[in-house]
Amino acid sequence: MLDDKVGATLDFLVYCGEAAENCSTTTWFVRRMNRWFKIVTSRNLSLALSQQHDTYLKATEDLELVIEVMKGMRLKGNWKVVQTHIIVATESVLAVARNLLSKPGYDFVMLGRFLQDVVENLFSVLRAICPCPTPLELNYDLRRFF
């Protein structure tokens, strides 16, 4: 939902006079969150974190900027749990990436490989077999896969 097309559309609406000038702040936020999402879900070398590429510094700066924005942001005057989740997730992937890249043998880190999509897909399949399995049924179904 928060992608470059949304940002471009908001810019266009401001340009045409259909949206208020303060939509520029929303556009900036949408683009920052889109960049954050692309980095933390990257599964290819073009967005992988690597100290051998010029993009490493830019990517880490973008991730750190999202942390600072989330720390300073108030949604309807309150702190939201999603802010904590984004901050913790971003700080964690940065720490892991820095740790791995400091060791010999690690040239790049694809942050998208840290996602739990595979686990979620497995549980979707298991729930299709039995929507509300008991622990014993879940254990048997898991054994069929492994």
C-alpha positions as CSV (number, residue, x, y, z in Angstrom):
1,M,0.0,0.0,0.0
2,L,2.8,2.4,0.8
3,D,4.6,2.5,-2.5
4,D,6.1,5.0,-4.9
5,K,2.8,5.1,-6.8
6,V,1.0,6.4,-3.8
7,G,3.7,9.0,-3.2
8,A,3.6,10.1,-6.9
9,T,-0.2,10.3,-6.8
10,L,-0.1,12.5,-3.7
11,D,2.5,14.8,-5.4
12,F,0.3,15.0,-8.4
13,L,-2.8,15.9,-6.3
14,V,-0.9,18.6,-4.6
15,Y,0.4,19.9,-8.0
16,C,-3.2,20.0,-9.3
17,G,-4.5,21.7,-6.2
18,E,-6.7,18.8,-5.3
19,A,-4.8,18.1,-2.0
20,A,-3.4,20.4,0.6
21,E,0.3,21.4,0.6
22,N,0.8,19.4,3.8
23,C,0.3,16.2,1.9
24,S,4.0,16.6,1.0
25,T,4.8,15.3,4.5
26,T,2.6,12.3,3.9
27,T,4.3,11.7,0.6
28,W,7.7,11.8,2.3
29,F,6.6,9.3,4.9
30,V,5.1,7.0,2.3
31,R,8.3,7.0,0.3
32,R,10.5,6.4,3.4
33,M,8.3,3.4,4.5
34,N,8.4,2.0,1.0
35,R,12.2,2.2,1.0
36,W,12.3,0.6,4.4
37,F,10.0,-2.2,3.3
38,K,12.1,-2.9,0.1
39,I,15.3,-3.1,2.2
40,V,14.0,-5.4,5.0
41,T,12.2,-7.7,2.5
42,S,15.0,-7.8,-0.1
43,R,15.8,-11.2,-1.6
44,N,18.2,-10.1,-4.3
45,L,21.7,-8.6,-4.4
46,S,20.6,-5.2,-5.6
47,L,19.1,-4.4,-2.2
48,A,21.2,-6.7,0.0
49,L,23.4,-5.1,2.6
50,S,27.0,-5.3,1.7
51,Q,30.0,-3.2,2.7
52,Q,31.4,-3.9,-0.8
53,H,28.7,-1.8,-2.4
54,D,28.1,1.9,-2.3
55,T,24.5,1.3,-1.4
56,Y,25.3,-0.1,2.1
57,L,25.7,3.4,3.7
58,K,22.6,4.7,2.1
59,A,20.5,1.6,3.1
60,T,21.7,1.8,6.7
61,E,21.0,5.5,6.9
62,D,17.5,4.9,5.5
63,L,16.9,2.2,8.1
64,E,18.2,4.4,10.9
65,L,16.0,7.3,9.7
66,V,12.9,5.1,10.0
67,I,13.9,4.3,13.6
68,E,14.2,8.0,14.4
69,V,10.9,8.8,12.7
70,M,9.1,6.1,14.5
71,K,10.6,7.2,17.9
72,G,9.4,10.8,17.3
73,M,6.0,10.0,15.8
74,R,2.7,10.2,17.6
75,L,-0.4,8.7,16.0
76,K,-3.5,10.5,17.3
77,G,-1.4,11.8,20.1
78,N,-0.4,8.3,21.3
79,W,2.3,5.7,21.0
80,K,1.2,2.7,18.9
81,V,2.5,-0.8,19.2
82,V,3.4,-0.9,15.5
83,Q,6.0,1.8,16.2
84,T,7.7,-0.5,18.7
85,H,7.6,-3.4,16.3
86,I,9.2,-1.4,13.5
87,I,11.9,0.0,15.8
88,V,12.8,-3.4,17.3
89,A,12.7,-5.2,13.9
90,T,14.9,-2.5,12.3
91,E,17.4,-2.3,15.1
92,S,17.6,-6.1,15.1
93,V,18.3,-6.5,11.4
94,L,20.9,-3.7,11.5
95,A,22.6,-5.4,14.4
96,V,22.6,-8.8,12.8
97,A,23.8,-7.4,9.5
98,R,26.6,-5.5,11.1
99,N,27.6,-8.6,13.1
100,L,27.6,-10.9,10.0
101,L,29.3,-8.4,7.7
102,S,32.1,-8.0,10.3
103,K,33.0,-11.7,10.0
104,P,35.0,-13.3,7.2
105,G,33.0,-15.2,4.7
106,Y,30.0,-12.9,4.7
107,D,30.0,-10.5,1.8
108,F,26.3,-9.6,1.9
109,V,23.1,-10.0,3.9
110,M,19.7,-10.3,2.3
111,L,17.4,-9.1,5.0
112,G,14.4,-10.8,3.3
113,R,15.8,-14.1,4.3
114,F,15.1,-13.4,7.9
115,L,11.3,-13.3,7.3
116,Q,9.1,-16.1,8.5
117,D,7.1,-16.5,5.3
118,V,8.0,-20.2,5.1
119,V,6.7,-20.8,8.6
120,E,3.5,-18.9,7.9
121,N,2.9,-20.9,4.6
122,L,3.4,-24.1,6.5
123,F,0.8,-23.2,9.1
124,S,-1.6,-22.2,6.4
125,V,-1.3,-25.6,4.8
126,L,-1.6,-27.3,8.2
127,R,-4.8,-25.3,9.0
128,A,-6.2,-26.2,5.6
129,I,-5.9,-29.9,6.6
130,C,-7.4,-29.3,10.0
131,P,-8.6,-25.8,10.9
132,C,-8.2,-26.2,14.7
133,P,-5.8,-29.0,15.4
134,T,-5.1,-30.4,18.8
135,P,-1.4,-30.4,19.8
136,L,-1.3,-34.2,18.9
137,E,-2.8,-33.7,15.5
138,L,-0.4,-30.8,14.8
139,N,2.5,-33.0,15.8
140,Y,1.3,-35.8,13.4
141,D,0.7,-33.3,10.5
142,L,4.2,-31.8,11.0
143,R,5.8,-35.2,10.9
144,R,4.1,-35.8,7.5
145,F,6.0,-32.8,6.1
146,F,9.3,-33.5,7.6
